[in-house]
C-alpha cells in the first residue's frame, strides 16, 4: 500500500512538472530570423525587427568590433544570406551564405570562425582553363564590375525546400567550336550540402557573342554577354505555384524572366525596351543591386534604366519607368508576364538623352501607411541635369494606381542622384525613411533620415543627417527589437561612384535610428582591430543574431560584441 502511494505521488509530481509550460527563464531562446532575400523581405525594406542582442547601448568601440572574418576567392557583390539551425554533416549550425564573382558559393558557420575556421561547404562552378568566370573586358571597354563577373545578383533561399537560387555567368570552351561561348545559367543548390538540386542548372542562354544570334524569347533576344544579371532574385508567392515563382532581372534591354522552382522551367519573359533599333542595350534593370520587389498579390515592381519610352503613344517600351508586372494565364495552358501599371517621371525625355536613368535605384514597397494612399513605393534615380529637373527628386508612388507618365504621389528635392536603395523603420509613433545619394559625382552627400506622415514626406524634408559625407550613396540596413533599439547600419565604400574598383577598406557605420547626427560606432575608430577588407560597390550589411556581416573584395567580415581579437 505504501509503495502504491509513492507511485501515485511521483506520478503526480511528474504531471505537475510536465503538464504546464516552462517559466520564461526555462523557455529555449527563439531561433533568430532567417535573412533569405536581398534587403530582408520582398518589399525590400531592409529591416530586421527581431534583433534582441545589439542595442544602442552596447554598439560602441569599447564593446563592439570585428570578431572574425573568412577569406573568399573573389569580390562579394551580393548581400550575405543567413539561415539558422541548418544541419550540415550531422551538426546543426547557424549558417551565413556568400557568393562571389569567381563563381563560388560558400556556407560558413555564422557564429564562430574559431570553432569552424573552414567553410562548412564550398561549391565552385568553374574548371579552368575551359570554364572560367566571364572576363568583363571581353565586351566592355570599361567595367563596373572588374575584372571578372560570375555571381552578382543576390540569391534567394527557399527554406521549405532548403534550396538556394542564383544566376552564374561563365566563359567556356565548347567542344567542336573554335570560339568560346558565354553562358548564363540558373542554379538551384541544396543549402545543406552545396550540391545541385534536380533539374539544376537550367541554361538561360549560351552563345558565342560575335555571331549576334543570342537566344530568342517571346519578348525579344537575350544576349548572354550584354544582358548581365545584377538585381537580387525574387521568390514571389503566386497562385498555382506551391513554392512561388522565381523572378530574375537583367541589364541590357531590361529582360525579366520568370521560372518555376523545382522544375526550373521558364514560365514567362518580358522586355522593358524591345524597340527594334535597340541592339546595344538601354532600358536595363539593375537598381544598384536592389532586388526586384514583390507584394502580397503576386505583383512584381521593376525599375528600368535609360531606353526608349513610347508606351504613352501606343508603344511597348518603358525606359526610365517603374513597371508593375504579374504572371497571368495565357489561355493556352501556359503563362505570360503582363504589364499591370507603370510610373514614369515627367522629365523622362530629358533623362533618356542625358543618362539620368531612373533605374539606378530599385523600388521599395513601404508597409501599409495611414492616409488616403496606404500602399506606397519609393524610388530615386540619377539626376540634376540642368536641362531636366533642377534637383533630382526621389518619388513616392501609389502602388495601386501608379499614374503613368507624370503620375506619382509626391516628389522630394534631394541629392544630385541616387545609386542606392532606401530602408524603412517605424520607431513607434512615427515612420522613417533612410536614403543616401550624392550631391555630385565627385563630392558625395550626407546620409539622411526622412519622416513620412499620412502617406507624405514631411515638408521639412530631411529630419536628421550624418555629419559625414559619403562619396557614394550607401544602401542601409536596419536592426531593432520591434520598435525599440533601432540602429541604422551602413557599409561605406570610400570611393566616388565612377571608380571601377575600390582600393581602400570598407567602413562599417552604426547610427541610432532616431538621430543620424550621432554615430554609435564605425570600424575606423579602432582600425588596427576592426579594419574590413577592400570595399565593393553597393555593399549591403546583413544584421542578425548579434552579428553584422559585410562582403568585401577578399573576405567576409563579421562584427559583433567583444571580446574582439587584437
TORVO-108508 format. One line per field, with one value per residue (C-alpha): residue number from 0; residue in three letters; x, y, z. Coordinates in steps of 0.1 Angstrom, whole numbers, padded with zeros to 4 digits, always signed. Layout:
N
num	[NUM / ...]
residu	[Ala / ...]
px	[X / ...]
py	[Y / ...]
pz	[Z / ...]
# end
This chain:
566
num	[0 / 1 / 2 / 3 / 4 / 5 / 6 / 7 / 8 / 9 / 10 / 11 / 12 / 13 / 14 / 15 / 16 / 17 / 18 / 19 / 20 / 21 / 22 / 23 / 24 / 25 / 26 / 27 / 28 / 29 / 30 / 31 / 32 / 33 / 34 / 35 / 36 / 37 / 38 / 39 / 40 / 41 / 42 / 43 / 44 / 45 / 46 / 47 / 48 / 49 / 50 / 51 / 52 / 53 / 54 / 55 / 56 / 57 / 58 / 59 / 60 / 61 / 62 / 63 / 64 / 65 / 66 / 67 / 68 / 69 / 70 / 71 / 72 / 73 / 74 / 75 / 76 / 77 / 78 / 79 / 80 / 81 / 82 / 83 / 84 / 85 / 86 / 87 / 88 / 89 / 90 / 91 / 92 / 93 / 94 / 95 / 96 / 97 / 98 / 99 / 100 / 101 / 102 / 103 / 104 / 105 / 106 / 107 / 108 / 109 / 110 / 111 / 112 / 113 / 114 / 115 / 116 / 117 / 118 / 119 / 120 / 121 / 122 / 123 / 124 / 125 / 126 / 127 / 128 / 129 / 130 / 131 / 132 / 133 / 134 / 135 / 136 / 137 / 138 / 139 / 140 / 141 / 142 / 143 / 144 / 145 / 146 / 147 / 148 / 149 / 150 / 151 / 152 / 153 / 154 / 155 / 156 / 157 / 158 / 159 / 160 / 161 / 162 / 163 / 164 / 165 / 166 / 167 / 168 / 169 / 170 / 171 / 172 / 173 / 174 / 175 / 176 / 177 / 178 / 179 / 180 / 181 / 182 / 183 / 184 / 185 / 186 / 187 / 188 / 189 / 190 / 191 / 192 / 193 / 194 / 195 / 196 / 197 / 198 / 199 / 200 / 201 / 202 / 203 / 204 / 205 / 206 / 207 / 208 / 209 / 210 / 211 / 212 / 213 / 214 / 215 / 216 / 217 / 218 / 219 / 220 / 221 / 222 / 223 / 224 / 225 / 226 / 227 / 228 / 229 / 230 / 231 / 232 / 233 / 234 / 235 / 236 / 237 / 238 / 239 / 240 / 241 / 242 / 243 / 244 / 245 / 246 / 247 / 248 / 249 / 250 / 251 / 252 / 253 / 254 / 255 / 256 / 257 / 258 / 259 / 260 / 261 / 262 / 263 / 264 / 265 / 266 / 267 / 268 / 269 / 270 / 271 / 272 / 273 / 274 / 275 / 276 / 277 / 278 / 279 / 280 / 281 / 282 / 283 / 284 / 285 / 286 / 287 / 288 / 289 / 290 / 291 / 292 / 293 / 294 / 295 / 296 / 297 / 298 / 299 / 300 / 301 / 302 / 303 / 304 / 305 / 306 / 307 / 308 / 309 / 310 / 311 / 312 / 313 / 314 / 315 / 316 / 317 / 318 / 319 / 320 / 321 / 322 / 323 / 324 / 325 / 326 / 327 / 328 / 329 / 330 / 331 / 332 / 333 / 334 / 335 / 336 / 337 / 338 / 339 / 340 / 341 / 342 / 343 / 344 / 345 / 346 / 347 / 348 / 349 / 350 / 351 / 352 / 353 / 354 / 355 / 356 / 357 / 358 / 359 / 360 / 361 / 362 / 363 / 364 / 365 / 366 / 367 / 368 / 369 / 370 / 371 / 372 / 373 / 374 / 375 / 376 / 377 / 378 / 379 / 380 / 381 / 382 / 383 / 384 / 385 / 386 / 387 / 388 / 389 / 390 / 391 / 392 / 393 / 394 / 395 / 396 / 397 / 398 / 399 / 400 / 401 / 402 / 403 / 404 / 405 / 406 / 407 / 408 / 409 / 410 / 411 / 412 / 413 / 414 / 415 / 416 / 417 / 418 / 419 / 420 / 421 / 422 / 423 / 424 / 425 / 426 / 427 / 428 / 429 / 430 / 431 / 432 / 433 / 434 / 435 / 436 / 437 / 438 / 439 / 440 / 441 / 442 / 443 / 444 / 445 / 446 / 447 / 448 / 449 / 450 / 451 / 452 / 453 / 454 / 455 / 456 / 457 / 458 / 459 / 460 / 461 / 462 / 463 / 464 / 465 / 466 / 467 / 468 / 469 / 470 / 471 / 472 / 473 / 474 / 475 / 476 / 477 / 478 / 479 / 480 / 481 / 482 / 483 / 484 / 485 / 486 / 487 / 488 / 489 / 490 / 491 / 492 / 493 / 494 / 495 / 496 / 497 / 498 / 499 / 500 / 501 / 502 / 503 / 504 / 505 / 506 / 507 / 508 / 509 / 510 / 511 / 512 / 513 / 514 / 515 / 516 / 517 / 518 / 519 / 520 / 521 / 522 / 523 / 524 / 525 / 526 / 527 / 528 / 529 / 530 / 531 / 532 / 533 / 534 / 535 / 536 / 537 / 538 / 539 / 540 / 541 / 542 / 543 / 544 / 545 / 546 / 547 / 548 / 549 / 550 / 551 / 552 / 553 / 554 / 555 / 556 / 557 / 558 / 559 / 560 / 561 / 562 / 563 / 564 / 565]
residu	[Unk / Unk / Unk / Unk / Unk / Unk / Unk / Unk / Unk / Unk / Unk / Unk / Unk / Unk / Unk / Unk / Unk / Unk / Unk / Unk / Unk / Unk / Unk / Unk / Unk / Unk / Unk / Unk / Unk / Unk / Unk / Unk / Unk / Unk / Unk / Unk / Unk / Unk / Unk / Unk / Unk / Unk / Unk / Unk / Unk / Unk / Unk / Unk / Unk / Unk / Unk / Unk / Unk / Unk / Unk / Unk / Unk / Unk / Unk / Unk / Unk / Unk / Unk / Unk / Unk / Unk / Unk / Unk / Unk / Unk / Unk / Unk / Unk / Unk / Unk / Unk / Unk / Unk / Unk / Unk / Unk / Unk / Unk / Unk / Unk / Unk / Unk / Unk / Unk / Unk / Unk / Unk / Unk / Unk / Unk / Unk / Unk / Unk / Unk / Unk / Unk / Unk / Unk / Unk / Unk / Unk / Unk / Unk / Unk / Unk / Unk / Unk / Unk / Unk / Unk / Unk / Unk / Unk / Unk / Unk / Unk / Unk / Unk / Unk / Unk / Unk / Unk / Unk / Unk / Unk / Unk / Unk / Unk / Unk / Unk / Unk / Unk / Unk / Unk / Unk / Unk / Unk / Unk / Unk / Unk / Unk / Unk / Unk / Unk / Unk / Unk / Unk / Unk / Unk / Unk / Unk / Unk / Unk / Unk / Unk / Unk / Unk / Unk / Unk / Unk / Unk / Unk / Unk / Unk / Unk / Unk / Unk / Unk / Unk / Unk / Unk / Unk / Unk / Unk / Unk / Unk / Unk / Unk / Unk / Unk / Unk / Unk / Unk / Unk / Unk / Unk / Unk / Unk / Unk / Unk / Unk / Unk / Unk / Unk / Unk / Unk / Unk / Unk / Unk / Unk / Unk / Unk / Unk / Unk / Unk / Unk / Unk / Unk / Unk / Unk / Unk / Unk / Unk / Unk / Unk / Unk / Unk / Unk / Unk / Unk / Unk / Unk / Unk / Unk / Unk / Unk / Unk / Unk / Unk / Unk / Unk / Unk / Unk / Unk / Unk / Unk / Unk / Unk / Unk / Unk / Unk / Unk / Unk / Unk / Unk / Unk / Unk / Unk / Unk / Unk / Unk / Unk / Unk / Unk / Unk / Unk / Unk / Unk / Unk / Unk / Unk / Unk / Unk / Unk / Unk / Unk / Unk / Unk / Unk / Unk / Unk / Unk / Unk / Unk / Unk / Unk / Unk / Unk / Unk / Unk / Unk / Unk / Unk / Unk / Unk / Unk / Unk / Unk / Unk / Unk / Unk / Unk / Unk / Unk / Unk / Unk / Unk / Unk / Unk / Unk / Unk / Unk / Unk / Unk / Unk / Unk / Unk / Unk / Unk / Unk / Unk / Unk / Unk / Unk / Unk / Unk / Unk / Unk / Unk / Unk / Unk / Unk / Unk / Unk / Unk / Unk / Unk / Unk / Unk / Unk / Unk / Unk / Unk / Unk / Unk / Unk / Unk / Unk / Unk / Unk / Unk / Unk / Unk / Unk / Unk / Unk / Unk / Unk / Unk / Unk / Unk / Unk / Unk / Unk / Unk / Unk / Unk / Unk / Unk / Unk / Unk / Unk / Unk / Unk / Unk / Unk / Unk / Unk / Unk / Unk / Unk / Unk / Unk / Unk / Unk / Unk / Unk / Unk / Unk / Unk / Unk / Unk / Unk / Unk / Unk / Unk / Unk / Unk / Unk / Unk / Unk / Unk / Unk / Unk / Unk / Unk / Unk / Unk / Unk / Unk / Unk / Unk / Unk / Unk / Unk / Unk / Unk / Unk / Unk / Unk / Unk / Unk / Unk / Unk / Unk / Unk / Unk / Unk / Unk / Unk / Unk / Unk / Unk / Unk / Unk / Unk / Unk / Unk / Unk / Unk / Unk / Unk / Unk / Unk / Unk / Unk / Unk / Unk / Unk / Unk / Unk / Unk / Unk / Unk / Unk / Unk / Unk / Unk / Unk / Unk / Unk / Unk / Unk / Unk / Unk / Unk / Unk / Unk / Unk / Unk / Unk / Unk / Unk / Unk / Unk / Unk / Unk / Unk / Unk / Unk / Unk / Unk / Unk / Unk / Unk / Unk / Unk / Unk / Unk / Unk / Unk / Unk / Unk / Unk / Unk / Unk / Unk / Unk / Unk / Unk / Unk / Unk / Unk / Unk / Unk / Unk / Unk / Unk / Unk / Unk / Unk / Unk / Unk / Unk / Unk / Unk / Unk / Unk / Unk / Unk / Unk / Unk / Unk / Unk / Unk / Unk / Unk / Unk / Unk / Unk / Unk / Unk / Unk / Unk / Unk / Unk / Unk / Unk / Unk / Unk / Unk / Unk / Unk / Unk / Unk / Unk / Unk / Unk / Unk / Unk / Unk / Unk / Unk / Unk / Unk / Unk / Unk / Unk / Unk / Unk / Unk / Unk / Unk / Unk / Unk / Unk / Unk / Unk / Unk / Unk / Unk]
px	[+0000 / +0029 / +0046 / +0014 / +0011 / +0046 / +0040 / +0009 / +0028 / +0057 / +0033 / +0015 / +0049 / +0058 / +0024 / +0030 / +0064 / +0055 / +0018 / +0025 / +0046 / +0081 / +0087 / +0102 / +0136 / +0132 / +0120 / +0145 / +0157 / +0137 / +0156 / +0169 / +0151 / +0164 / +0176 / +0169 / +0165 / +0180 / +0172 / +0154 / +0119 / +0101 / +0092 / +0130 / +0126 / +0160 / +0147 / +0152 / +0128 / +0138 / +0173 / +0175 / +0213 / +0226 / +0214 / +0222 / +0240 / +0263 / +0272 / +0303 / +0340 / +0346 / +0322 / +0317 / +0341 / +0353 / +0352 / +0363 / +0365 / +0365 / +0387 / +0370 / +0382 / +0365 / +0345 / +0313 / +0287 / +0257 / +0243 / +0252 / +0222 / +0216 / +0197 / +0196 / +0196 / +0209 / +0221 / +0254 / +0274 / +0253 / +0259 / +0235 / +0248 / +0236 / +0249 / +0259 / +0259 / +0282 / +0286 / +0315 / +0323 / +0346 / +0315 / +0319 / +0293 / +0303 / +0285 / +0302 / +0294 / +0278 / +0288 / +0325 / +0355 / +0374 / +0353 / +0348 / +0377 / +0369 / +0338 / +0311 / +0310 / +0323 / +0310 / +0329 / +0312 / +0344 / +0371 / +0400 / +0411 / +0380 / +0353 / +0360 / +0340 / +0331 / +0360 / +0343 / +0368 / +0356 / +0327 / +0331 / +0359 / +0354 / +0339 / +0316 / +0324 / +0361 / +0379 / +0356 / +0318 / +0304 / +0276 / +0265 / +0228 / +0219 / +0204 / +0172 / +0167 / +0136 / +0138 / +0108 / +0130 / +0165 / +0173 / +0193 / +0186 / +0211 / +0224 / +0260 / +0279 / +0308 / +0330 / +0336 / +0354 / +0327 / +0339 / +0339 / +0339 / +0370 / +0354 / +0345 / +0309 / +0293 / +0267 / +0242 / +0226 / +0200 / +0213 / +0194 / +0217 / +0210 / +0219 / +0229 / +0254 / +0261 / +0251 / +0229 / +0193 / +0173 / +0170 / +0198 / +0214 / +0190 / +0207 / +0192 / +0213 / +0246 / +0261 / +0292 / +0286 / +0300 / +0276 / +0249 / +0224 / +0218 / +0187 / +0152 / +0125 / +0089 / +0096 / +0130 / +0165 / +0186 / +0223 / +0244 / +0273 / +0253 / +0224 / +0241 / +0222 / +0226 / +0193 / +0186 / +0164 / +0128 / +0108 / +0072 / +0042 / +0019 / -0014 / -0008 / +0028 / +0032 / +0067 / +0061 / +0077 / +0113 / +0117 / +0151 / +0160 / +0188 / +0206 / +0210 / +0175 / +0158 / +0146 / +0127 / +0124 / +0100 / +0108 / +0090 / +0111 / +0118 / +0114 / +0134 / +0112 / +0108 / +0071 / +0073 / +0096 / +0092 / +0115 / +0114 / +0126 / +0121 / +0124 / +0138 / +0167 / +0178 / +0206 / +0233 / +0213 / +0193 / +0164 / +0184 / +0172 / +0199 / +0189 / +0224 / +0219 / +0185 / +0162 / +0130 / +0101 / +0070 / +0037 / +0013 / -0009 / +0018 / +0027 / +0063 / +0078 / +0109 / +0128 / +0140 / +0171 / +0176 / +0159 / +0131 / +0098 / +0067 / +0040 / +0021 / +0016 / +0008 / +0042 / +0056 / +0088 / +0092 / +0125 / +0130 / +0099 / +0088 / +0066 / +0042 / +0042 / +0022 / +0022 / -0012 / -0026 / -0023 / -0054 / -0034 / -0023 / +0007 / +0016 / +0027 / +0041 / +0016 / +0021 / -0005 / +0005 / +0035 / +0050 / +0073 / +0088 / +0076 / +0112 / +0116 / +0127 / +0155 / +0166 / +0169 / +0192 / +0214 / +0220 / +0199 / +0182 / +0156 / +0167 / +0200 / +0179 / +0154 / +0118 / +0110 / +0074 / +0065 / +0044 / +0008 / +0006 / -0022 / -0039 / -0056 / -0028 / -0019 / +0004 / +0034 / +0065 / +0097 / +0124 / +0152 / +0175 / +0201 / +0195 / +0205 / +0210 / +0205 / +0181 / +0160 / +0147 / +0168 / +0173 / +0168 / +0138 / +0130 / +0094 / +0066 / +0043 / +0008 / +0014 / -0023 / -0026 / +0008 / -0003 / +0016 / +0037 / +0040 / +0020 / +0030 / +0020 / +0050 / +0085 / +0110 / +0141 / +0172 / +0207 / +0223 / +0213 / +0210 / +0230 / +0215 / +0183 / +0164 / +0153 / +0123 / +0117 / +0090 / +0102 / +0067 / +0046 / +0065 / +0075 / +0110 / +0128 / +0166 / +0183 / +0217 / +0226 / +0254 / +0255 / +0279 / +0298 / +0329 / +0317 / +0291 / +0265 / +0252 / +0232 / +0197 / +0166 / +0131 / +0098 / +0066 / +0032 / -0002 / +0015 / +0035 / +0071 / +0074 / +0076 / +0108 / +0123 / +0154 / +0148 / +0184 / +0216 / +0250 / +0280 / +0300 / +0297 / +0295 / +0313 / +0289 / +0253 / +0250 / +0222 / +0214 / +0201 / +0180 / +0181 / +0156 / +0137 / +0102 / +0100 / +0129 / +0166 / +0166 / +0201 / +0209 / +0238 / +0259 / +0288 / +0307 / +0328 / +0352 / +0355 / +0335 / +0307 / +0326 / +0356 / +0355 / +0373 / +0378 / +0412 / +0405 / +0389 / +0351 / +0340 / +0310 / +0290 / +0262 / +0237 / +0207 / +0176 / +0161 / +0191 / +0217 / +0237 / +0250 / +0273 / +0274 / +0303 / +0325 / +0352 / +0378 / +0376 / +0399 / +0412 / +0441 / +0414 / +0384 / +0395 / +0375 / +0386 / +0387 / +0353 / +0330 / +0303 / +0267 / +0276 / +0247 / +0253 / +0233 / +0224 / +0211 / +0215 / +0240 / +0263 / +0269 / +0282 / +0297 / +0312 / +0344 / +0368 / +0387 / +0368 / +0335 / +0339 / +0319 / +0313 / +0297 / +0300 / +0336 / +0359 / +0374 / +0408 / +0435]
py	[+0000 / +0023 / +0015 / +0023 / +0056 / +0066 / +0057 / +0079 / +0107 / +0105 / +0104 / +0135 / +0153 / +0143 / +0157 / +0189 / +0193 / +0185 / +0195 / +0232 / +0254 / +0263 / +0296 / +0324 / +0317 / +0280 / +0287 / +0280 / +0311 / +0317 / +0310 / +0341 / +0351 / +0340 / +0365 / +0347 / +0375 / +0409 / +0436 / +0410 / +0409 / +0411 / +0447 / +0455 / +0475 / +0463 / +0458 / +0430 / +0437 / +0407 / +0417 / +0413 / +0413 / +0445 / +0478 / +0515 / +0510 / +0481 / +0491 / +0512 / +0509 / +0496 / +0467 / +0461 / +0453 / +0429 / +0394 / +0373 / +0370 / +0343 / +0346 / +0341 / +0337 / +0368 / +0400 / +0397 / +0419 / +0400 / +0405 / +0377 / +0355 / +0338 / +0306 / +0294 / +0258 / +0241 / +0205 / +0201 / +0169 / +0159 / +0191 / +0220 / +0254 / +0289 / +0295 / +0326 / +0321 / +0340 / +0340 / +0356 / +0369 / +0339 / +0317 / +0303 / +0296 / +0293 / +0281 / +0294 / +0290 / +0323 / +0323 / +0313 / +0310 / +0297 / +0265 / +0264 / +0281 / +0264 / +0266 / +0241 / +0235 / +0253 / +0248 / +0261 / +0263 / +0268 / +0245 / +0265 / +0269 / +0256 / +0271 / +0304 / +0335 / +0360 / +0385 / +0419 / +0433 / +0408 / +0431 / +0463 / +0489 / +0499 / +0476 / +0484 / +0450 / +0442 / +0421 / +0391 / +0386 / +0354 / +0356 / +0392 / +0393 / +0383 / +0348 / +0338 / +0308 / +0288 / +0273 / +0249 / +0230 / +0240 / +0255 / +0285 / +0300 / +0322 / +0331 / +0324 / +0336 / +0317 / +0317 / +0282 / +0262 / +0241 / +0210 / +0213 / +0251 / +0273 / +0303 / +0304 / +0305 / +0327 / +0311 / +0323 / +0296 / +0294 / +0272 / +0256 / +0244 / +0223 / +0246 / +0216 / +0202 / +0227 / +0201 / +0209 / +0201 / +0180 / +0199 / +0223 / +0241 / +0254 / +0272 / +0306 / +0312 / +0301 / +0317 / +0329 / +0366 / +0378 / +0356 / +0380 / +0352 / +0352 / +0333 / +0341 / +0346 / +0356 / +0393 / +0397 / +0385 / +0376 / +0382 / +0363 / +0389 / +0421 / +0411 / +0409 / +0397 / +0424 / +0427 / +0404 / +0375 / +0375 / +0344 / +0357 / +0338 / +0330 / +0312 / +0278 / +0275 / +0259 / +0273 / +0306 / +0319 / +0330 / +0364 / +0374 / +0408 / +0416 / +0447 / +0452 / +0458 / +0451 / +0415 / +0399 / +0361 / +0341 / +0305 / +0277 / +0265 / +0228 / +0221 / +0253 / +0258 / +0293 / +0303 / +0339 / +0366 / +0404 / +0430 / +0466 / +0482 / +0458 / +0486 / +0470 / +0496 / +0488 / +0465 / +0478 / +0479 / +0505 / +0501 / +0478 / +0465 / +0468 / +0491 / +0493 / +0456 / +0461 / +0431 / +0430 / +0440 / +0419 / +0425 / +0401 / +0399 / +0384 / +0418 / +0425 / +0460 / +0466 / +0499 / +0505 / +0525 / +0547 / +0535 / +0541 / +0553 / +0553 / +0534 / +0567 / +0568 / +0532 / +0516 / +0489 / +0505 / +0515 / +0533 / +0553 / +0538 / +0517 / +0489 / +0466 / +0431 / +0400 / +0364 / +0355 / +0325 / +0329 / +0309 / +0280 / +0263 / +0284 / +0318 / +0352 / +0383 / +0411 / +0448 / +0459 / +0496 / +0519 / +0552 / +0575 / +0608 / +0639 / +0646 / +0612 / +0625 / +0646 / +0617 / +0594 / +0617 / +0627 / +0593 / +0603 / +0570 / +0563 / +0527 / +0534 / +0527 / +0499 / +0503 / +0498 / +0489 / +0505 / +0487 / +0500 / +0537 / +0557 / +0582 / +0581 / +0561 / +0531 / +0513 / +0533 / +0527 / +0548 / +0552 / +0576 / +0576 / +0597 / +0634 / +0671 / +0676 / +0714 / +0708 / +0684 / +0688 / +0715 / +0689 / +0652 / +0641 / +0608 / +0597 / +0583 / +0563 / +0548 / +0511 / +0506 / +0534 / +0544 / +0572 / +0566 / +0594 / +0623 / +0604 / +0596 / +0609 / +0632 / +0641 / +0655 / +0675 / +0658 / +0650 / +0650 / +0615 / +0580 / +0549 / +0532 / +0520 / +0532 / +0515 / +0518 / +0517 / +0528 / +0535 / +0536 / +0567 / +0579 / +0563 / +0569 / +0565 / +0564 / +0572 / +0583 / +0600 / +0621 / +0659 / +0655 / +0627 / +0636 / +0652 / +0628 / +0638 / +0633 / +0602 / +0613 / +0604 / +0614 / +0613 / +0601 / +0610 / +0601 / +0589 / +0621 / +0631 / +0657 / +0693 / +0698 / +0670 / +0657 / +0651 / +0643 / +0636 / +0623 / +0646 / +0626 / +0629 / +0596 / +0597 / +0571 / +0569 / +0538 / +0513 / +0509 / +0480 / +0483 / +0463 / +0467 / +0448 / +0456 / +0494 / +0497 / +0498 / +0508 / +0510 / +0521 / +0502 / +0514 / +0497 / +0526 / +0524 / +0554 / +0559 / +0580 / +0562 / +0563 / +0544 / +0510 / +0491 / +0504 / +0504 / +0512 / +0492 / +0493 / +0511 / +0499 / +0526 / +0524 / +0552 / +0554 / +0552 / +0583 / +0606 / +0601 / +0631 / +0609 / +0580 / +0549 / +0532 / +0530 / +0505 / +0532 / +0542 / +0512 / +0504 / +0483 / +0459 / +0464 / +0472 / +0455 / +0442 / +0463 / +0477 / +0467 / +0489 / +0487 / +0466 / +0459 / +0447 / +0417 / +0422 / +0392 / +0374 / +0399 / +0399 / +0422 / +0406 / +0426 / +0414 / +0428 / +0421 / +0394 / +0383 / +0382 / +0404 / +0397 / +0423 / +0417 / +0422 / +0418 / +0402 / +0412 / +0398 / +0425]
pz	[+0000 / +0009 / -0024 / -0044 / -0026 / -0036 / -0072 / -0073 / -0056 / -0081 / -0110 / -0096 / -0094 / -0129 / -0142 / -0123 / -0139 / -0175 / -0178 / -0175 / -0198 / -0186 / -0170 / -0191 / -0177 / -0188 / -0223 / -0250 / -0269 / -0300 / -0332 / -0349 / -0381 / -0414 / -0440 / -0473 / -0498 / -0506 / -0480 / -0458 / -0474 / -0507 / -0501 / -0498 / -0465 / -0452 / -0416 / -0391 / -0362 / -0342 / -0332 / -0294 / -0289 / -0305 / -0288 / -0290 / -0256 / -0264 / -0300 / -0294 / -0300 / -0264 / -0266 / -0303 / -0332 / -0357 / -0342 / -0371 / -0409 / -0436 / -0468 / -0502 / -0537 / -0553 / -0549 / -0529 / -0546 / -0534 / -0499 / -0475 / -0466 / -0432 / -0422 / -0386 / -0374 / -0406 / -0403 / -0422 / -0419 / -0389 / -0369 / -0365 / -0374 / -0379 / -0415 / -0434 / -0472 / -0496 / -0534 / -0553 / -0588 / -0591 / -0594 / -0559 / -0532 / -0496 / -0464 / -0433 / -0396 / -0387 / -0351 / -0348 / -0371 / -0341 / -0339 / -0377 / -0395 / -0428 / -0449 / -0439 / -0477 / -0508 / -0543 / -0573 / -0607 / -0627 / -0642 / -0656 / -0683 / -0701 / -0678 / -0662 / -0650 / -0677 / -0682 / -0682 / -0708 / -0734 / -0741 / -0721 / -0727 / -0690 / -0664 / -0635 / -0621 / -0626 / -0637 / -0638 / -0635 / -0620 / -0595 / -0589 / -0581 / -0545 / -0544 / -0528 / -0504 / -0501 / -0465 / -0472 / -0497 / -0484 / -0518 / -0529 / -0563 / -0582 / -0617 / -0627 / -0657 / -0674 / -0705 / -0718 / -0744 / -0762 / -0779 / -0817 / -0817 / -0822 / -0805 / -0767 / -0757 / -0729 / -0707 / -0681 / -0660 / -0632 / -0604 / -0575 / -0547 / -0516 / -0487 / -0466 / -0490 / -0518 / -0544 / -0574 / -0569 / -0596 / -0629 / -0620 / -0636 / -0662 / -0691 / -0697 / -0727 / -0742 / -0773 / -0790 / -0788 / -0821 / -0841 / -0829 / -0825 / -0788 / -0776 / -0789 / -0763 / -0769 / -0759 / -0776 / -0780 / -0749 / -0751 / -0725 / -0727 / -0728 / -0705 / -0671 / -0641 / -0614 / -0593 / -0564 / -0573 / -0561 / -0549 / -0552 / -0538 / -0568 / -0572 / -0588 / -0578 / -0544 / -0539 / -0557 / -0588 / -0593 / -0609 / -0624 / -0639 / -0663 / -0677 / -0715 / -0728 / -0695 / -0697 / -0669 / -0667 / -0645 / -0636 / -0617 / -0588 / -0587 / -0625 / -0633 / -0664 / -0677 / -0675 / -0688 / -0701 / -0707 / -0721 / -0709 / -0742 / -0771 / -0796 / -0829 / -0831 / -0795 / -0803 / -0779 / -0747 / -0729 / -0705 / -0683 / -0649 / -0623 / -0595 / -0579 / -0569 / -0554 / -0557 / -0577 / -0554 / -0548 / -0529 / -0513 / -0545 / -0568 / -0584 / -0592 / -0595 / -0616 / -0621 / -0657 / -0668 / -0699 / -0730 / -0755 / -0739 / -0761 / -0742 / -0737 / -0775 / -0780 / -0780 / -0757 / -0744 / -0708 / -0705 / -0672 / -0655 / -0626 / -0641 / -0622 / -0637 / -0629 / -0642 / -0658 / -0676 / -0713 / -0722 / -0739 / -0707 / -0701 / -0686 / -0698 / -0680 / -0682 / -0675 / -0649 / -0644 / -0646 / -0634 / -0655 / -0643 / -0662 / -0674 / -0690 / -0724 / -0708 / -0687 / -0717 / -0736 / -0706 / -0689 / -0659 / -0657 / -0630 / -0628 / -0609 / -0578 / -0570 / -0558 / -0521 / -0511 / -0477 / -0451 / -0453 / -0444 / -0428 / -0451 / -0485 / -0502 / -0480 / -0505 / -0515 / -0535 / -0531 / -0557 / -0565 / -0596 / -0613 / -0619 / -0616 / -0653 / -0659 / -0687 / -0667 / -0631 / -0612 / -0585 / -0586 / -0566 / -0552 / -0557 / -0537 / -0560 / -0554 / -0558 / -0566 / -0592 / -0604 / -0626 / -0659 / -0673 / -0648 / -0621 / -0586 / -0552 / -0542 / -0553 / -0529 / -0540 / -0527 / -0539 / -0573 / -0578 / -0563 / -0569 / -0539 / -0523 / -0492 / -0460 / -0437 / -0399 / -0376 / -0340 / -0326 / -0333 / -0365 / -0398 / -0411 / -0444 / -0447 / -0480 / -0493 / -0525 / -0539 / -0545 / -0574 / -0590 / -0570 / -0538 / -0524 / -0498 / -0463 / -0455 / -0444 / -0424 / -0437 / -0419 / -0436 / -0422 / -0436 / -0468 / -0475 / -0468 / -0441 / -0456 / -0435 / -0457 / -0440 / -0403 / -0395 / -0414 / -0407 / -0400 / -0425 / -0463 / -0482 / -0516 / -0529 / -0516 / -0493 / -0490 / -0453 / -0432 / -0400 / -0368 / -0340 / -0313 / -0325 / -0324 / -0299 / -0301 / -0338 / -0354 / -0390 / -0404 / -0434 / -0453 / -0468 / -0499 / -0496 / -0534 / -0558 / -0577 / -0610 / -0597 / -0613 / -0585 / -0550 / -0534 / -0498 / -0469 / -0464 / -0433 / -0412 / -0395 / -0370 / -0361 / -0338 / -0360 / -0344 / -0349 / -0377 / -0364 / -0335 / -0346 / -0324 / -0340 / -0371 / -0379 / -0383 / -0346 / -0339 / -0373 / -0361 / -0346 / -0368 / -0404 / -0431 / -0464 / -0495 / -0503 / -0532 / -0548 / -0534 / -0504 / -0480 / -0445 / -0431 / -0394 / -0374 / -0341 / -0327 / -0357 / -0387 / -0419 / -0448 / -0481 / -0495 / -0523 / -0504 / -0473 / -0454 / -0423 / -0392 / -0364 / -0330 / -0293 / -0280 / -0269 / -0303 / -0314 / -0312]
# end
